Amino acid sequence: MDTRELNRREFIQAAGATLALSPLALADESPPKPARIAIIGVGGRGTGLLRIMLKMPNVEIPAICDINERNLKRGLGIAEKALGKRPEGYMKGPHDYRRMLERDDFDGVLIATPAELHAEMAVDTMATGKHVGSEVPGATGLDECWALVNTKEKTGKRYMLLENYFYAESRMMVHNMARKGLFGELTYAECSYIHDCRSLRFQGNGELTWRGKWKRDAYGCLYPTHSLGPVSKWFGINRGDVMTELTSMMSAPRSLHAYAVKKFGEDSPQAGIQFQCGDMCVTNIKTANDRLITVFYDSESPRPASNFYLIQGTGGVYDSRKGIHIDGRSPRHKWESTGKYTTEFANDYWTKRGSAARKTGHGGGDYFVISDFVEMVRQDREPLVDVYDSAAWSSLVELSGKSIDEKRTVPMVDFTRGKWKERKA
């Protein structure tokens, strides 16, 4: 048996339980109706998500699109082996996915392509009457963010950003603690995506990957959702609060050039590439409720991954690097281990399905993000991470660059059009 195999009864029982955060729950233990899902993009990331999806009960994969023939054949083969039926493949150019979208035998589409394609493909998918699960970020510019929001509102289709970092066990625990008031009135948060990704910028032959081209042509906080997603959920962004302005600053672009020189030689074409994105970008965000969020982004420096999170308020603080301190409960001026609070404030996602989640990537986040996406499609329900989250978080890609260019604080966009005041977490 595959180590990721999920016992069907365990899954249905867990999905039928009352979950603390998600409305996506099955009503009883009867076999769920089919979740019919097509996929655009089965490279490394898309293939990993496909494998997890195939472990969910009663999932059908009628079609897969990828312009890379090797990737497509691999994805088709994996699906055929698991389901006993080979999906139809699409690979006739970069827009062949639109031909796939004309089919009527699936209800949702998972998009796992290069970042600059996410928004266009999501808009096209919703316009054909199908739900969307999009890899991150959801968009790379404000016009794309608005296109996602407007299309979702016009069509009534469901849109989920497949942001997995929030689903980690400790982050969902902190969300419970924040909702129950242990940190008091929340005032400040820090979050980061610090991860050495230099090897992902070049292909084996030295040509730039799409990630490398992005670093060459753009700058600022280019990959904001892994960092900003968890603290936005803790703060209730778009659900009782909204981000209103930001200021970004960036260091010089040095590490990726040094990497190219070391790997390809000082006189190589790669060493001559002028990368625009600096090594570290720091963004300060203000919210309507006068809270402050600091976002750190560095994916080029030669250092171990350090994705840290902090949230503090009038009653205490959580710092992933230090632990937890609750005023009046923790020893005075001392940190307590996060593990001390795990059982008391565990989220139902983890108490019900943690054993299955721990067998997947990103600290179990990959399992839960796919599980929620599948149930969104199956039940036609709004997801935990919706189109307004996607637009708000992804807007940092453009707005951070604008702040750096203009050397000033720039206003952020309320994609809910004021509905954040009434929307509930």
N, C-alpha and C positions, 0 to 999 in steps of 0.2 A: 504493500500500500504506500502511496506517495505520502511523505511526511506532512504535506500540507492538506491531506484529506480531511474534510470536515464531516463529522457524523451528522447525518441529515436531521435526525430527531433533535440533536443538540442545537443545531442551527435554528430550526423552526421554533423550538421552545424559547430560545434566546430572543429571536425576533418577535415572538409573541409577548414577551415580557414588557412591562412599562419601562421605557428607557428614559433616562434623566434629561437627555438633550434632544433626541430625535423623534419626530413624529412617524418615522418610517418603520412601523411595526406590523407584523402579520397578526390578524385577529385571532386565529386559532391554529391548531396543529394540522389542519387539512392541507393537502399538497398545494403549494402556491401555484397561481397561474403562471404561464411562461413569461419570462422577461426576455423580450426579443431585441437583441442589441447587435448593431454593426460596429465595425472598428475602422478608423482612419489612422494609419500609422502603426506598424508592428516592428519597429526597430527594437533596440534593447529595452527601453521603457515600456513601450506598448506590448511587447511580448510578455514581460513580467506581469503586467496587469491582466492580460488575457489568461495567463495560467491561473491567477487567483480567481478570476471570474468563472472559469470553468469548474471550479470547486463549489460554486454556489448552486443551490438546488434549482432545477428547472430553468436553466438559462439556455437560450437558443442563439446561435451566431450564424445568421443567414449569409452574411457578406463581409468581406475584409478588403480594404484598399491600401495599397502601398506602392509607390512608384519604383521602389527597389525590388527587383525580381527575387533576389535571394531572401529578403525579409518576408516578402509575400508568401513564397512557397513554404517557408518555415512556419509562419502563422497559420496558414491553411492546414498544414500537416498536423500541427498541435491540436487545432480545433477538431479536425476529423478523427483523430485518435481518441479524443475525449468524448465526442458526441456521436461518433459512428456515421456522421454525415459531413461531407466536405463543403464548406461555404463557397460561394462564388467569389472569385478574385477580380479585382479591378486595379489596373496599373497603366492605363493608356494616357500618360501625361499627368501634369500637376493638378488638373481640374477633373480628372476622371471620377473623383469622389462624387461630383454632381450627378453623374450618370447613375452611380450607386444609390444616391438619395431619391431617385425617381421610383425605387421599389416601394412596395406597400407591405412587405412581410417583416418589418422591424419597426419598433417604436422609439428606440433611443440609439444614440451614436456616441461612442467613446472616441475622443480626439487626442492622439498622442504623437503629434508631429512637431517640427521645429516651432519655436515660440511665435515667430512672426506670422505664422499661418493660423494660429488658434482662433482669433476673432473672426476672420473671414469664414472659416469653415463652420464655426458655431452659428453665425448669422445665417449662412446658407442652409444649415441643418434645421434650425427652428422655422425658417421660412417654408420648408417643405412639410411642416407639421410633425416634427420629431423632437424628442427631448435630447439634451446635450450633457455630456460629462467631459469637461475640458481640462487638459493638463495645464500647468502653471508656467508663467502668468497667463491670465485670461486674455490680455491685450497688451500692446506695446505703446499705445497712444490714446489720448483723450477721445478722439473721434471714434476709435474702435470701441472704447468703453461705452460711449453713448450708443453706438450701434447695437451692442449686446443688450443694453437695458431697453432700448426702444423696441427692438425686435421681440424680446421676451414679453414685454408688455402688450405689444400688438398681437402676437400669435397666441399668447396664453400657454406656450410650451414651457417645460421645466428646464432650468439651467443650473448645473452644479459645477463649481470649481473643484477639481480633484486635489485639493490642498490637504496633504496628509499629516503635516507636523502637529496640528492641533490635536489629533487623535492619540498621540502618545499618552501612555498611562499617567505619567506625572503631570502632564499639562491638563488632562481632563480632571484629574484630582484637584489641581489648583483652581480650575474653573468652578468646581463644586464649592470649594472653600470661599472663593470670592462671592459667589451667589448667596452663600449662607452668612456672609457678613463677617467672616473671621478677620479680614484685613481692614475692616471698617470702611470708611468712605475712601474710595480709590483715588489716588492723586497722580501717580507717576509709574511708568513702565520702561524697561529696556528690553530690546530684542536684537537678535543678530543672525546673520548667515555668514559665517566665517569658515570657509571650506576651500582647500587648495584644489582647484579644478583646472590647473594649467594643462594637464595632459589631454583634456577634452577639447582644447582649442585647435589642435592640428590632427589631420588624418595621418595614416602611416606613411604616405608619400610626401608629407610636408605641406600639403595644401590645407588651407583653413577649413575647419568645419563651420557649420552655421553658427555655432557658439563663438568660434574665433572671429568670424566676420562681424558678429554683433559687438564684440569687444573692440574691434578695429574702428567701427563706424559710430558707436554710441557710447554714452557715459552717464554716470549717475548711479542710482540704486536700481540696477537692471533686473534684479531677481528678488523682489520684496516680499512675496507671499509667505515663504517659509518662516520668516522672522515676524512679520507684522500680523499674520493670521492668528496665532494663539493669543497675543495680547489684545487684539481687536475683539476677540470673543470674550476675554476676561472683562474688558471695559464695556461691552455691549455696544460696540460701534455699529451704527445704522439701526440700533434698537435701543433708543434712549440717549444716545450720544452720537456725534458725528465729527469727523476730522475737518478742521476748518482752514488750517494754514500750515506751511512747512518751510523750513530752511535747510538747505543741503550744502555741504562742503566736501571737497574731494582732494585726496593727495595726488601726487604726480604718478603717471603710469610708468612703473619701473620693472616690476617683477616679471611680467610676461615677456618683455624684451630680453631681460637677462636669461630667462628660460630658453628663448629661441636661440640666443647666441650659444648657450651651453649645449643645446641639443643638436643644432644644425650648423654651427660655425659662425664666426664673426662676419665672414664675407658672404654668407648665404642670403638668398632672397628673404627668408623668414626673418633674419636679423634686421632687415631693412623696413619691415612693416611698422607703420606708425600707429600703434594702438592708442585709442583715445580714452578708454576707461581707466581711471586711476586705481591704485591698489586698494585704498580704503575710502569709502564714502560714508559719511555720518549725516543722518537726517533727523532733525528735531521737528516733531509734529505737535500742534496745539489742537485741542478739541473744544467743542461748544461748551462743555462742562468744565472748562479750564483745567483739564488734565494735560500732561505732557508725556509724549512717547519718544524715545530715542532709538533710532534704528541704525545698526552697524552692518555694513556690507563689504566684504572682502573675499573674493574667490580667486585671487592670484598670488598672494604672498605664500612663501614656502613655510607653512606652519601647520601643526595639527588642527583638525576641525575643532571649532569652539563655538558651538551654537548655544549661547546662553540666553536666559530669560530672567527678568526681574519684574515684580509687581509689588507696589507698596501703597499703604493707605494709613488712615488715622489709627488703625488697630493692629498693624503688623506688616510683615514683609515676607515675600518668597523670593529667594535668589538661587537659581539652579546651581551656582558655583559655591554657595555657602550653606544653604539650608533654609529653615523657616524660623521666624521669630514672631510669636503672637503676644501682644502686650497683655500682661496679667495672667498669661497661661504658661509662657516659656520662662525659664530661669532668666533673671534680669541680666541684660547685656550679653546674652549667650544665644548662639544658634542651636537649633535642634535639627536632627536628621529628618529629611523629607520622609524617609521610611516610617517614621513614627506616626505619620498621619495617613498612610496609604490605606489601611483597612477602614478607618472611620469615615474617610471622605472619598473612597473609591467610587468611580463612576460606574453606572450599571452596564455600560458597554463592556467594561473590563471584568466585572464580577460575573457576567453572564457568558461572555465569549472570549475572555482573555487567553485561554489555552489555544484557541485557534489563531488568534491574532499574533501571538508571540512567534509563530512559525513563519511569519511574513516579514517583509522589509520595512525600513523606516520606523523601527520600534513598534511594529504592529499597525502603524498608520495605513499601510497599503491595504491591509485586510478591511479595515473599517471604512475607508474611503470608497472601496469598490463595493462593499456590502451596502452602504447607503445609496450609492449610485444605482445599483441593481434594483433596490427596493423603490427608489424614486421612479424608475421606469415602470416597474411592475404595477405600482399603485397609483401612478400619476399624482404624486405628492410633492410639495415643496421640500427642498433639501436643507440640511443644516448650514451649508456654505452656498449661498445663493448668488444670483447675478449682481446684486448690489454690493455684496462682499467682494466679488471678483473685480468689479469696476473700481471700487474705492481702493483696494489694495494695489491693483495693477496700475492705477493712475500715477503711482510714484515713479514709474519708469520714465514718463515724460516730464512730470513736474519737478523731480529732483534735478534733471538736466537743465530745466528752465531756471531754477533757483541758482544753480552753479553758474550758468551763463550770465545772469543778470545781477549776481552777487546781492541777492535780497530775499526776503521772505515773500513767498507767493501764495495766493489763495488756493485752497483745495475745492473740490467739486462735491456738492451734495447730490449724488445720483438717485437718492430716494425722493427728491423734490419735496422735502419737508416731512415725508412720512416717518422719518426716524423718531419723531417725537411721540408717535403712537405705537410704533412697531414694538413687539415684545420679544425678549430673548427666548 
